[in-house]
Amino acid sequence: MVAKLRLFSALCALVAAVVVVWQTTPAGPVAGDRVELRATGAPLPAVSTTIKYPVIDLVDPDPFDPCRDIPLNVVQRIGLAFTPPTPEDSLRCKYDAGNYQMAVEAFVWRTFEQTLPPDAIELDINGHRAAQYWVMKPTDWNNRWWITCMVAFKTSYGVIQQSLFYSPIYSEPDPDCMQTNLQRAHELSPFYIY
């Protein structure tokens, strides 16, 4: 009985395989160009011949780390050390001023032009190309809003984004987001690595 069951299972599997192949195979001859595979011995441009190093040069993944590169005494002097600066994911550092927070982060995978929304205002901050714009994002609790504004700096490796954010419910007094962020950009930009 077991042998008959095994034979029947094998026959069913064979029939199923034939049906699948029959369904996926075209019925008639296929017209098309013939594909020829060829190899070439031409070297790739800008290739290293050593195995120790990457074959193609990559962008520096850590060109600027705000928590590491901005001195603590500078952060304390301008009032952003209500709590100690906190390193977050990637190259992001969070600062606390009591009634508002700031985050400074470097992006190596995004350009200045890709970062800017259509309503951004471009300006010059301490001789560096920058832009200022608004962002408002909802939070997860009670439909409250965090009010956020940005200053983005163009760099040789991508962008430095400086965001100021606060809750209008819990911040006393509410900061002037754009003006305060612009002032902090003037104070912190000499310590940025472009």
SULJO-V491657 format. One record per residue. N is the residue number from 1. SS is DSSP state (H for helix, E for strand, - for the rest). PHI is phi as a letter, one per 30 degrees, with the letter a starting at -180 (999 if undefined). Layout:
n->N ss->SS phi->PHI
n->N ss->SS phi->PHI
//
This chain:
n->1 ss->- phi->999
n->2 ss->H phi->d
n->3 ss->H phi->d
n->4 ss->H phi->d
n->5 ss->H phi->d
n->6 ss->H phi->d
n->7 ss->H phi->d
n->8 ss->H phi->d
n->9 ss->H phi->d
n->10 ss->H phi->d
n->11 ss->H phi->d
n->12 ss->H phi->d
n->13 ss->H phi->d
n->14 ss->H phi->d
n->15 ss->H phi->d
n->16 ss->H phi->d
n->17 ss->H phi->d
n->18 ss->H phi->d
n->19 ss->H phi->d
n->20 ss->H phi->d
n->21 ss->H phi->d
n->22 ss->H phi->d
n->23 ss->H phi->d
n->24 ss->H phi->c
n->25 ss->- phi->d
n->26 ss->- phi->d
n->27 ss->- phi->d
n->28 ss->- phi->c
n->29 ss->- phi->d
n->30 ss->- phi->c
n->31 ss->- phi->c
n->32 ss->- phi->l
n->33 ss->- phi->d
n->34 ss->- phi->d
n->35 ss->- phi->c
n->36 ss->- phi->c
n->37 ss->- phi->c
n->38 ss->- phi->b
n->39 ss->- phi->c
n->40 ss->- phi->b
n->41 ss->- phi->c
n->42 ss->- phi->d
n->43 ss->- phi->d
n->44 ss->- phi->d
n->45 ss->- phi->d
n->46 ss->- phi->h
n->47 ss->- phi->c
n->48 ss->- phi->d
n->49 ss->- phi->c
n->50 ss->- phi->c
n->51 ss->- phi->d
n->52 ss->- phi->d
n->53 ss->- phi->c
n->54 ss->- phi->e
n->55 ss->- phi->d
n->56 ss->- phi->c
n->57 ss->- phi->d
n->58 ss->- phi->c
n->59 ss->- phi->d
n->60 ss->- phi->d
n->61 ss->- phi->d
n->62 ss->- phi->b
n->63 ss->- phi->d
n->64 ss->- phi->a
n->65 ss->- phi->c
n->66 ss->H phi->e
n->67 ss->H phi->d
n->68 ss->H phi->d
n->69 ss->H phi->c
n->70 ss->- phi->c
n->71 ss->- phi->d
n->72 ss->H phi->d
n->73 ss->H phi->d
n->74 ss->H phi->d
n->75 ss->H phi->d
n->76 ss->H phi->d
n->77 ss->H phi->d
n->78 ss->- phi->c
n->79 ss->- phi->i
n->80 ss->- phi->c
n->81 ss->E phi->c
n->82 ss->- phi->e
n->83 ss->- phi->b
n->84 ss->- phi->d
n->85 ss->- phi->e
n->86 ss->E phi->c
n->87 ss->E phi->d
n->88 ss->- phi->c
n->89 ss->- phi->e
n->90 ss->- phi->h
n->91 ss->- phi->c
n->92 ss->E phi->c
n->93 ss->E phi->b
n->94 ss->E phi->c
n->95 ss->E phi->c
n->96 ss->E phi->b
n->97 ss->- phi->c
n->98 ss->- phi->j
n->99 ss->- phi->c
n->100 ss->- phi->a
n->101 ss->E phi->b
n->102 ss->E phi->b
n->103 ss->E phi->b
n->104 ss->E phi->b
n->105 ss->E phi->b
n->106 ss->E phi->c
n->107 ss->E phi->c
n->108 ss->- phi->c
n->109 ss->- phi->c
n->110 ss->- phi->b
n->111 ss->- phi->d
n->112 ss->H phi->d
n->113 ss->H phi->d
n->114 ss->H phi->d
n->115 ss->H phi->d
n->116 ss->- phi->d
n->117 ss->- phi->d
n->118 ss->- phi->d
n->119 ss->- phi->c
n->120 ss->- phi->d
n->121 ss->E phi->c
n->122 ss->E phi->d
n->123 ss->E phi->a
n->124 ss->E phi->c
n->125 ss->E phi->b
n->126 ss->- phi->h
n->127 ss->- phi->i
n->128 ss->E phi->c
n->129 ss->E phi->d
n->130 ss->E phi->b
n->131 ss->E phi->b
n->132 ss->E phi->b
n->133 ss->E phi->a
n->134 ss->E phi->c
n->135 ss->E phi->b
n->136 ss->E phi->b
n->137 ss->E phi->b
n->138 ss->E phi->d
n->139 ss->- phi->c
n->140 ss->- phi->d
n->141 ss->- phi->c
n->142 ss->- phi->h
n->143 ss->- phi->h
n->144 ss->- phi->d
n->145 ss->E phi->c
n->146 ss->E phi->c
n->147 ss->E phi->c
n->148 ss->E phi->b
n->149 ss->E phi->b
n->150 ss->E phi->b
n->151 ss->E phi->b
n->152 ss->E phi->c
n->153 ss->E phi->c
n->154 ss->E phi->d
n->155 ss->- phi->b
n->156 ss->- phi->d
n->157 ss->- phi->c
n->158 ss->- phi->l
n->159 ss->E phi->a
n->160 ss->E phi->c
n->161 ss->E phi->c
n->162 ss->E phi->c
n->163 ss->E phi->c
n->164 ss->E phi->c
n->165 ss->E phi->b
n->166 ss->E phi->a
n->167 ss->E phi->c
n->168 ss->- phi->d
n->169 ss->- phi->d
n->170 ss->- phi->c
n->171 ss->- phi->d
n->172 ss->- phi->b
n->173 ss->- phi->d
n->174 ss->- phi->d
n->175 ss->- phi->d
n->176 ss->- phi->d
n->177 ss->H phi->e
n->178 ss->H phi->d
n->179 ss->H phi->d
n->180 ss->H phi->d
n->181 ss->H phi->d
n->182 ss->H phi->d
n->183 ss->H phi->d
n->184 ss->H phi->d
n->185 ss->H phi->d
n->186 ss->H phi->d
n->187 ss->H phi->d
n->188 ss->H phi->c
n->189 ss->H phi->e
n->190 ss->H phi->d
n->191 ss->H phi->c
n->192 ss->- phi->d
n->193 ss->- phi->c
n->194 ss->- phi->c
//
